[in-house]
Amino acid sequence: MVAVLTTAVQDQLAQPAEHSLQMARRDAFEAWQRAATPWHARLGKSLRHAYHHGAGDSRSASLSSRPQNLSLVSDDTIEREIIASRLALAMMDKASWEFSDLRNRMQALERVEDLAQQDLLRAQVLARLVLDAWFEAGLSSSVWQMLQRWLHHEFSQLLNEAYHEANHWLIQQGVMPEVDLRPFIRRNAPASGQTQAAPLGPAPVHAHGAVAPSSSAYGASAAATAAAATPASQSAQQVMAQLQRVLARHVPELAQSQTSSPARAAGMPGGTPPPGPATRSGLPAAAAAGPSTRAGSPRLSAAINHAQEAVQRRADRVATVDQQLTAPQALDEIRQRNQALKQVLKSAADTPAERATIELVALLFQAILQEERIPPAIRVWFARLQMPVLRVAVGEPDFFATDDHPARRLIDRMGSCVMGFSTSTAEIGDALEREIKRVVQVVEAYPDTGRRVFQTVLTEFEKFLDHYFEQENEVSKKGVSLAQQVEQRETLAIQYTIELRKMLSEVPVQDGVRDFLFQVWADVLAVTGVRYGPQAEQTKAMKRAAADLIWSASAKVSREDRAEVIRRLPPLLKTLRDGMGHAGMSHERQDEHIRSLNNALAAAFTAKTAAIPRERLDDLMSQLETLEAMLPSPEAGEINETLVRDLSTHECEGLEVVAEGGAAPSPAMVAWARELQVGSWYMLDYRGRVEPVQLVWRGLRHHLILFVSPQGRGVLFQLSRLAAFLQAGLMLPAQDESLTVKATRNALAKLEVDPSRLLA
């Protein structure tokens, strides 16, 4: 590290600069020559002392030693703390994954809740020791600022390697070969109204609905299972398997008929969604006129029709005559009416399987109507789905065998949008309530289409959610607009980088210029293209600047070429600065890039390589002007994950970009993050705040995911970072499990107490 810093300070001194800057660099060079060895020795001594005796806190010690001589903290002390904090952040930005694993191994090894604040393993402790040794050796903060880039890079590399070696050694000693962060998560108490479902079967259930892993769940033997199932699907599979076991014991006819459902789903009527796209105006003709899939007895089918008509008549009467009836009162009336209808329907059933189906559907909707986190006015609409669901369940027994039946998915999707952390209908919004009402009425209007009507309105509802959060919801639409701009900019920047690499693969361009074009100017082109359009004059000017820069940095063998470079250079540098400014780059970073380009241009004057022919430059300019035509469409293919960049620079008012937190996620967590659905609610622990957020937008490739708080604060995640938050418990679903899975679990609990009610 000392050698790298020595080279850096020598290189800076050799660079041309203004007189004042050059003198400052000379002073820094001389100070470093005097103090490099003492700093190195003091730092080593401090580390050894901290290892044997503990790091301590020099600040608190110096203050507590003079309790009667209180004074304001000096500016030098504050500046030192700021420098140390920046160093610690830089180190943790590089080493956060390794540190997280090491910290958890040390917690397990030492049986403590967390590392002590003054533990030498913490980056802030190391940073303070580095700064103490720095100033004790006679080096100043100005020298540090001059060398800060190299110091941050070298210490980040050092600490990351140290953490990695420590983890490797601990694994060799048998300390937590596989790190599972969940036992170390300290969760807050659940919000009021949230209940933790009682587990059924031998496997315990986490608060978020996942089946708890065994002690070797993250070992090699369970890796395939973990990668194949997300927590939500594990919970659903467990409940559905338990239901099948109950049916097999008490209603073998209903359980055995499940074996024929895959065949029906593959080719028989009712097993496939309606052909063609769903429309907002209603079902496709094929769906409305398709053959019935009902397998129930004629008496039961007629009874279901009469029951649904009675429910609709009563709902219409409430809407037109009994308008003073409140939603809670309407729910009480619905519960009493459903109980009476259940007995009538059972008396019309001809087989035990039909009676058991009626009882199971009644228990499911009884649990749904008792869900306090759904506003009463919305539950009234959910209640009207009971008869359509019963009709489907009678004809399609796989409704009780799989959690992906369209009827279940529709109820779960609508439930996830309204089951947040508030039971207020006002916070849900009139548009969402109207859409739920429309969905229910469409389902009621097509009683003989089986699962197809549920599949159709489910597709329509999901399209509505995308439009609703982007265009209608006042809380979310600003955040969605900002997130879409970020995605568009990042996608363009990556694609520009790829195309520029192809274009310059055989062109002799100086490495510094090549890196500038790939790492900086591709982003400038993306920002300008998003802001003004790909064919706008501003965008064309940025493309011309790229071509001019390539030509200026190529070898110049004639006096005329050198004179032309000198003539073009001032407007070119101004254009480069303007472009970097449009991209949001700070003046310091701009100066740094301009200095690097100046060095490259100076090197071009003395280069002995062949110049770029004028014809090749014209060809490059032509390719740059039509660069967009070479880009793939936004929907085509996946972005290479190695090119995905840090998005933290995109933060602005109303949008926060999550760039840190959590450990490297497992494949199962990435799969879970990919399956999270628009409209669902979560509790987010980020930047010292624990607050509810709703998923309102997903990018084209699900690489970017936006959450919005009730106050309108947007929080943007990349997929891997979201998976890390889910794994660490920093993002918790509002629902322990989906609405119908939870209702099925409650129904099973009642059946375990009194299984005879299935056939009563």
Residue pairs with C-beta under 8 A, 6 or more apart in sequence:
1 154
1 155
1 158
2 36
2 37
2 39
2 40
4 150
4 154
5 32
5 36
5 147
5 150
5 151
5 154
6 32
6 36
8 147
8 150
9 25
9 28
9 29
9 32
9 146
9 147
10 29
12 25
12 28
12 29
12 146
13 22
13 25
13 26
13 29
15 25
15 595
15 599
16 22
16 598
17 25
24 142
24 146
25 146
28 142
28 143
28 146
28 147
31 138
31 139
31 140
31 143
32 139
32 143
32 147
34 138
35 137
35 138
35 139
38 137
38 138
39 133
39 134
39 137
39 139
42 133
42 136
42 137
43 129
43 130
43 133
46 129
46 132
46 133
47 120
47 129
50 56
50 120
50 125
50 129
51 120
54 118
54 120
55 118
55 119
55 120
55 125
55 128
55 129
56 118
57 117
57 118
58 128
58 132
59 77
59 81
76 141
79 141
80 131
80 135
80 141
83 131
83 141
83 144
84 124
84 127
84 128
84 130
84 131
85 124
85 127
86 148
86 152
87 123
87 127
87 130
87 131
87 151
87 152
87 155
88 123
88 124
88 126
88 127
90 152
90 155
90 156
91 123
91 126
91 127
91 152
91 155
91 156
91 159
91 160
92 99
92 123
92 660
93 156
93 660
94 156
94 157
94 159
94 160
95 123
95 156
95 159
95 160
95 163
96 660
96 663
97 663
97 664
98 160
98 163
98 164
98 167
99 121
99 123
99 163
100 179
100 181
100 662
100 663
101 163
101 167
101 179
101 663
102 121
102 163
102 166
102 167
102 170
103 114
103 115
103 121
104 176
104 179
104 181
104 184
105 167
105 170
105 175
105 176
105 179
106 112
106 115
106 121
107 113
107 114
107 115
107 184
108 175
108 176
109 170
109 175
113 186
115 121
115 122
118 125
119 125
120 126
121 166
123 159
126 155
126 159
127 155
130 155
134 144
144 151
170 176
171 177
177 219
178 218
178 219
179 218
179 663
180 213
180 217
180 218
181 662
181 663
181 727
181 728
181 729
182 206
182 727
182 729
185 728
185 729
187 207
187 729
187 732
188 685
188 690
190 196
190 207
191 421
191 683
191 692
193 372
193 373
193 421
193 423
194 373
194 734
194 736
195 736
196 205
196 207
196 736
197 205
197 209
197 736
197 737
197 742
197 745
197 746
198 745
198 749
199 205
200 238
200 239
200 242
200 745
200 748
200 749
201 238
201 241
201 242
203 211
203 212
203 238
204 211
204 212
205 211
205 212
205 235
205 238
205 736
205 737
206 212
206 231
207 732
207 736
208 231
208 732
208 733
208 736
209 231
209 232
209 235
209 733
209 735
209 736
209 737
209 741
210 230
210 231
210 232
210 234
210 235
211 231
211 234
211 235
211 238
213 222
213 226
214 222
216 222
217 226
218 226
218 666
226 666
226 667
226 668
227 666
227 667
227 668
227 671
228 668
229 237
229 668
230 668
230 671
230 672
230 675
231 668
231 672
232 672
232 675
232 733
232 737
232 738
233 403
235 736
235 737
235 741
236 403
236 737
236 738
236 741
237 403
239 403
239 737
239 741
239 744
239 745
239 748
240 400
240 401
240 402
240 403
240 741
240 744
242 748
243 400
243 401
243 744
243 747
243 748
244 255
244 258
244 400
244 401
246 748
246 751
246 752
246 755
247 254
247 255
247 356
247 400
248 255
248 256
249 755
250 356
250 755
250 758
250 759
251 352
251 353
251 356
251 758
251 759
253 351
253 352
253 353
254 352
254 353
254 356
254 357
254 397
254 400
257 353
257 397
258 397
258 398
258 400
258 401
261 396
261 397
261 398
261 401
262 398
264 270
264 271
264 396
264 398
265 271
265 272
265 398
268 293
269 290
269 291
269 292
269 293
269 450
270 290
270 291
270 293
270 395
270 396
270 449
270 450
270 451
270 452
271 451
272 452
273 406
273 451
273 452
273 455
273 456
273 459
274 283
274 284
274 286
274 287
274 290
274 449
274 452
274 455
274 456
275 284
275 286
276 284
276 286
277 459
278 284
278 456
278 457
278 459
278 460
278 463
279 460
280 460
282 288
282 442
282 445
283 442
283 446
283 449
283 452
283 453
283 456
284 456
287 446
287 449
287 452
287 453
287 456
288 446
288 449
290 449
290 450
290 452
292 395
292 448
292 449
292 450
293 392
293 395
293 396
293 450
293 451
294 301
294 391
294 394
294 395
294 448
294 450
295 394
295 395
296 304
296 354
296 391
296 394
296 395
297 348
297 349
297 350
297 351
297 354
299 348
299 349
299 350
300 345
300 348
300 349
300 350
300 354
300 394
301 391
301 394
302 348
303 344
303 345
303 348
304 345
304 387
304 390
304 391
304 394
305 447
307 341
307 344
307 345
307 387
308 387
308 388
308 444
308 447
310 337
310 341
311 337
311 341
311 383
311 384
311 386
311 387
312 384
312 444
314 333
314 337
315 380
315 384
318 325
318 330
325 333
326 376
327 375
327 376
327 377
327 379
327 380
328 376
330 376
330 380
331 369
331 376
331 379
331 380
331 383
334 369
334 380
334 383
335 366
335 369
338 362
338 365
338 366
338 383
338 386
339 362
342 358
342 359
342 362
345 358
345 390
346 355
346 358
346 359
346 760
349 355
349 358
352 758
352 759
353 397
354 394
355 758
355 759
355 760
356 758
356 759
357 390
357 393
357 394
357 397
357 400
358 390
359 757
359 758
359 760
360 393
360 400
360 747
360 758
361 386
361 389
361 390
361 393
362 386
363 743
363 746
363 747
363 750
363 751
364 389
364 740
364 743
364 744
364 747
365 382
365 383
365 385
365 386
365 389
365 743
366 747
367 742
367 743
367 746
367 747
368 374
368 379
368 382
368 411
368 415
368 739
368 740
368 743
369 379
369 382
369 383
371 379
371 415
371 419
371 739
371 742
371 743
372 423
373 419
373 420
373 421
373 423
373 734
374 382
374 415
374 418
374 419
374 423
375 418
375 423
375 424
375 425
375 428
376 425
377 425
377 433
378 418
378 425
378 428
378 433
378 436
381 436
381 437
381 440
382 411
382 414
382 415
382 440
384 440
384 444
385 407
385 411
385 440
385 443
388 407
388 443
388 444
388 447
388 453
388 454
389 399
389 407
389 411
391 447
391 450
392 399
392 405
392 407
392 450
392 451
392 454
393 399
393 400
393 407
395 450
396 405
396 450
396 451
398 405
399 405
399 407
399 408
403 738
403 740
403 741
405 451
405 454
406 451
406 452
406 454
406 455
406 458
407 451
407 454
408 738
408 740
409 454
409 458
410 439
410 454
410 457
410 458
410 461
411 739
411 740
412 738
412 739
412 740
412 741
413 458
413 461
413 462
413 677
413 679
414 436
414 439
414 461
415 735
415 738
415 739
415 740
416 677
416 679
416 680
416 681
416 735
416 738
416 739
417 428
417 432
417 465
417 679
417 680
418 428
418 432
418 436
419 681
419 734
419 735
419 739
420 427
420 681
420 692
420 694
420 734
421 681
421 683
421 692
421 734
422 692
422 710
425 433
427 710
429 472
429 473
431 468
431 472
431 473
432 468
435 461
435 464
435 468
439 457
439 460
439 461
442 453
442 456
442 457
443 453
443 454
443 457
446 453
462 678
465 678
465 679
466 678
466 697
469 476
469 477
469 480
469 678
469 679
469 696
469 697
469 708
470 476
470 477
470 480
470 481
470 697
471 477
473 696
474 712
475 708
475 710
475 711
475 712
476 694
476 696
476 697
476 708
476 712
476 714
478 654
478 712
478 714
479 654
479 655
479 696
479 697
479 706
479 708
479 712
479 713
479 714
480 696
480 697
480 706
480 714
482 652
482 654
482 655
482 714
483 655
483 697
483 699
483 704
483 706
483 714
483 716
484 697
485 530
486 647
486 650
486 655
486 657
486 704
486 716
487 699
487 700
487 703
487 704
488 526
488 530
488 634
489 523
489 526
489 527
489 530
489 650
490 526
490 644
490 645
490 647
490 704
491 526
491 634
491 639
491 700
492 525
492 526
492 529
492 530
492 631
493 522
493 523
493 525
493 526
493 645
494 522
494 639
494 640
494 643
494 644
494 645
495 631
495 632
496 522
496 525
496 526
496 627
496 631
497 518
497 519
497 522
497 643
498 643
499 627
499 630
499 631
500 517
500 518
500 521
500 522
500 546
501 518
503 620
503 623
503 624
504 514
504 517
504 550
507 550
507 612
507 616
507 620
508 554
508 555
508 609
508 610
508 612
509 517
509 550
509 553
509 554
510 553
510 554
510 600
510 603
510 604
510 607
512 553
512 596
512 597
512 599
512 600
513 549
513 550
513 553
513 597
513 600
516 549
516 593
516 596
516 597
517 546
517 549
517 550
520 580
520 583
520 585
520 593
521 542
521 545
521 546
521 549
521 579
523 583
524 542
524 579
524 580
524 582
524 583
525 539
525 542
525 543
525 546
525 627
527 582
527 583
527 584
528 536
528 538
528 539
528 542
528 579
528 582
529 539
529 628
531 538
531 582
532 538
532 539
533 539
534 627
534 628
540 625
541 575
542 575
542 579
543 621
543 624
543 625
543 627
544 621
544 624
545 572
545 575
545 576
545 579
546 624
547 617
547 620
547 621
547 624
548 568
548 572
549 572
549 576
549 597
550 612
550 617
550 620
551 612
551 617
552 565
552 568
552 569
552 572
552 601
552 604
553 597
553 600
553 601
553 604
554 604
554 607
554 611
554 612
555 604
555 607
555 608
555 609
555 610
555 611
555 612
556 562
556 565
556 604
556 605
556 607
556 611
557 611
561 611
562 605
565 601
565 604
565 605
569 601
573 594
573 597
576 593
576 594
576 597
577 590
577 594
580 589
580 590
580 593
581 590
584 649
585 593
623 630
634 700
635 700
638 701
639 701
639 703
644 703
644 718
646 659
647 657
647 659
647 716
647 718
648 657
648 659
650 657
650 716
651 657
654 712
654 713
654 714
655 714
655 715
655 716
656 686
656 687
656 713
656 714
656 715
656 716
657 716
658 686
658 715
658 716
658 717
658 718
658 721
658 722
658 725
659 721
661 686
661 721
661 724
661 725
661 728
661 730
662 721
662 723
662 724
662 725
662 727
662 728
662 730
663 724
663 727
663 728
664 724
665 673
665 720
665 723
665 724
665 726
665 727
666 723
666 727
669 723
669 724
669 726
669 727
670 719
670 720
670 723
672 723
672 726
673 705
673 719
673 720
673 722
673 723
673 726
674 702
674 719
676 695
676 705
676 722
677 695
678 695
678 696
678 697
678 698
679 694
679 695
679 696
680 694
680 695
680 733
680 734
680 735
681 692
681 693
681 694
681 695
681 733
681 734
681 735
682 692
682 693
682 694
682 695
682 707
682 731
682 732
682 733
682 734
683 690
683 691
683 692
683 693
683 731
683 732
683 733
683 734
684 690
684 691
684 692
684 693
684 707
684 709
684 715
684 725
684 730
684 731
685 729
685 730
685 731
686 715
686 725
686 730
691 709
692 709
692 710
692 734
693 707
693 708
693 709
693 715
694 707
694 708
694 709
695 705
695 706
695 707
696 706
696 707
696 708
697 705
697 706
698 704
698 705
698 706
699 705
702 719
703 718
703 719
704 716
704 717
704 718
704 719
705 716
705 717
705 718
705 719
705 722
706 714
706 715
706 716
706 717
707 714
707 715
707 716
707 717
708 714
708 715
709 715
717 725
722 731
725 731
735 742
736 742
737 745
750 757
751 757
751 758
